[in-house]
Amino acid sequence: MNKNIFKLFIRICIIAAAAFGLYLQVFIGGLHKLNFYTVWSNIVVMIFYIYYLCKKEDSEGLLRIKGGVVLGITLTFIVYNILLLPTVKPEDFYNWKNYTLHYIVPILCIIDCLIYDKVRYRFKDPLYWTIFPLFYAIFALVKGIVYPVNIPGEDSPFPYFFVDVNKLGAFGVAGYIIIICVFYIMLGYILLFIKKINIKK
């Protein structure tokens, strides 16, 4: 398969998988699913890649933004598998909305970024990339505090246990957020370093 055709194929698959997973999760599962980071990170990926396919060439600025988009969906994959998977019921794991949003989209985005993105990220980019997950964390906290009604299917008004101030307290939540942010920034610099090496080659 021609390299450019395979690249186009991967990117179309990313959009299709994100759209299908979001359809199952939000339109079938219910609008309350919009409380979850998984949904928002996949929405961002879908919108970005649709716009991305309309561009004729990759500019440095666009690829730097893409780095943040890919890192954001990578966080979905990592947090789900490390923090959330042990608590997931079998019926919530073995279904297409889980496969698409937590596995197929993140893995394809990572592959696409590592193989095809020829870009030299700036040193501060990993710090800028934390804006999206931090904004979501603020959203999740404010929503749970201002509207303390349990999310359907959950026993808490907070979408994830690590932002549940009712159970963990303010310091417990702050600790989780700091750990995730530090880990996220480290991932960003690993990506920056990988791209720096690839460009030198």
N, C-alpha and C positions, 0 to 999 in steps of 0.2 A: 504494500500500500504506500502511495506517495506520502512523503513526510507532511506536506501541507494539508493533504486530505485527511490524514490521521489526526492532525492538530485540530482541524475543523470538526472532525467527528467527535473528539473528546469534549470539545466545548459545547457542541450541540447536546451531547449526552448529559453534561452538567446541567444545562438549562432544563432539559426534559425531565431529568431525575428530580431536580429541585421543584419543578412545577407539579409533578405527579405526587411527590411526597407532601407538599404543602396543600394540595387539593385533598388528599386523604386526611391530613392532620387538622386542617382548619375548616374546610368546607363540609367535610363529612364528620369530623370529630367535634367541631364547634368552635365558635369565635374565642372562647376562653383560652384556647391553645395559644393565642397571641401573647399570653403572659410569659411564654418560655423563650429563652435565649436561642434554643435550637431553631425555632420558627423564624425569629428575626435574622439570625445569621444566614439562613437559607434564602430568605427574601432578599437580603443584600446581595448574595451571590447571584441569584437569578437575575435581578435587575442589572447588576454590573455586567454580567456576561452577555446579556441581550444588547446592552449599549456597546460592549467591547466588540461584539461581532459586527456591529455597524461601522466600526472604525476601519479605515483602509490600512493603517500602519500603527505600530506600537510606539508611542512616545514615551520618553523617560518618566514624565509626570504620571501618565496613565499606568505604567507598570509599577510605579512606587505606590500608587493607590491600590493597585491590584494586590501588592504584597500584603497590605493590611486586610484586604478582603479574604485572601487565602488564609492568613494567620487567624482571622476571626472564626472561620469555619473549622480550622484545625483545632481551635480551642473546644468547639462543640464535640469533636471526635474524642479528644483526650479527656475532657471532664466527664463525658458520658461513660467512657470505659473505665476510668479510675475511680470516680466518686459515686456515680449513679448506678452503674451496671449491677453491683451487688444487691441493690434493692429492687431491681426491676422484676416484675412477674413474667413468667414464660409467655403468657398471652400478649404482653406488651412488647416482648422482644421479637418473637417470630411473626413478623408482619412487614408488609412493604413500606409502610410509612416510617418504620424504624430503620429498615435497611437503607432506604434512599436518603433520609435526612441525616442519619448518624454515621453512615459508612460510605455509600456510593458517592455522594456529592463531595464530602471532605477528601476522600482518597483520590478522586479524579482531579480535584482542584490542586492538591499537592503535586500530583504527577505532572499536570499541565504547567504549574509554576516552575518546578525543578528542571523540567526538560526544555521548555520553550522560552522562558522569560530571560532574555539577555539584558540585564540591567544592573547598574551599580547603585545600590541603595545608599542614601545619605545616613550619616551616623545617628542622627536624631529620629530617623523614620520609625524604629521600633517603639520609641516613646510616643510618637503621634498615633501609632496603631492601637495604643491602649485606650484611646478616646472612646471607641465603640463599646468595648466590654464594660468600661467604667460607666458610661452613660446608661447602659442596660442595668448595671447593678444599682444605680441611683433610681432608675425607673421601678425596678422590682421592689426596692425598699419603700419608696414613697407610696407605691400602689398598695402594698401590704399594710402600711401604717394608716394611710388616709382612708382606704376602703377595706377594713378588716373582715371581709367576708370570704369564707373558704372557697378556693378555686374548685369547680366541679371535678370530682374524682380525687381530690387531695384533702388532707386533713389540716390544711393551713391556708391562710390568705397569701402566703409567699410561695413562689413557684419552685424554689429549691431549698433544701434543708440548711444549706450554708449561708442563706440570706434571711433565715427565719429568726428575727430578733426576739420573738416570744419564747423560743426554745433555747437559743444560744446566748442571748443578751447582746448588747451593743459591741462589747469587746470580742466576743466569740465570732460575730459576723465580720467585724473589722479584721480579725486575724485571718479568716478564710480569704477575704477579698485581697488582703496584702499578699498572702502566699500565692494566690492565683495570678495576681498582677506581676509579681516578681518572676514567676515561672513563665508568664506570657512574654515579658520583656526579654527574658533569656532566650526563648524560642525565636523571637524577632532578631536578636543578634546572631543566633546560629544561622538563620536564613541569610542574613546580611553577609556573614562570613563565607557561606557556601557560594553565594553569587559572586563574591569578590574573587574567590579561587577560580571559579568557572570562567570568568572574564579574562583572568590572567592566562588561562590555558588557551 
